[in-house]
Amino acid sequence: MTTEQELQSLFNTLDRNQDGKVSINELFLSPGLSAIISSETNTSSPQELLARYDSDEDGSITFEELKEAVEKANNLT
């Protein structure tokens, strides 16, 4: 389980260009961190994460979308 602060830190690390979104490319550039995200969101891959939780369908995940995914998986404390 992850706290919101830990999740924000993880998101900031993944968001290499600091645009407030994590793209599929950024997820693939950090396979270890992507594995943590997958386990926290109960998804098997970055593609599944985007398919399920990219609510605005812009090809990237915002912090709010990631937070929602982790909350739905009941892994946010």
C-alpha positions in Angstrom: 0.0 0.0 0.0 1.1 3.5 -0.8 0.5 6.9 0.8 -0.5 9.8 -1.3 2.8 11.4 -0.7 4.7 8.3 -1.8 2.5 8.1 -4.9 3.2 11.8 -5.7 7.0 11.2 -5.3 6.8 8.2 -7.6 4.7 10.1 -10.2 7.2 13.0 -10.1 10.1 10.6 -10.7 8.3 9.0 -13.7 7.3 12.4 -15.1 10.8 13.0 -16.6 9.8 16.2 -18.6 7.8 17.6 -15.7 4.7 18.3 -17.8 2.3 16.9 -15.2 1.6 13.8 -17.2 3.3 10.4 -17.5 3.4 9.2 -21.0 3.7 5.6 -22.2 7.3 6.4 -23.2 8.1 7.6 -19.7 6.6 4.4 -18.2 8.8 2.3 -20.5 11.9 4.3 -19.6 11.5 3.3 -15.9 10.6 -0.4 -15.9 11.2 -0.8 -12.2 8.9 2.1 -11.3 6.4 0.9 -13.9 6.3 -2.5 -12.1 5.5 -0.7 -8.8 2.7 1.3 -10.5 1.3 -1.9 -12.1 1.2 -3.7 -8.7 -0.4 -0.7 -7.0 -3.1 -0.4 -9.7 -3.6 -4.1 -10.3 -2.7 -3.7 -14.0 -0.3 -6.0 -15.9 1.4 -3.4 -18.1 1.7 0.3 -18.9 -0.7 -0.2 -21.9 -3.4 -1.7 -19.6 -2.9 1.2 -17.2 -3.5 3.7 -19.9 -6.4 1.8 -21.4 -8.2 1.6 -18.1 -7.4 4.9 -16.4 -6.5 7.5 -19.0 -9.9 9.1 -18.6 -9.3 12.0 -21.0 -7.7 9.7 -23.5 -4.7 11.9 -24.2 -2.2 9.0 -24.1 -0.8 9.8 -20.7 -1.7 9.6 -17.0 -2.0 12.6 -14.8 -1.4 12.4 -11.0 -5.2 12.5 -10.4 -5.8 9.6 -12.9 -3.0 7.6 -11.2 -4.4 8.4 -7.7 -7.8 7.2 -8.8 -6.4 4.0 -10.2 -4.6 3.2 -7.0 -7.7 4.1 -4.9 -9.8 1.8 -7.0 -7.3 -1.0 -6.4 -7.6 -0.2 -2.6 -3.9 0.4 -2.4 -3.8 4.0 -1.2 -3.5 4.5 2.5 
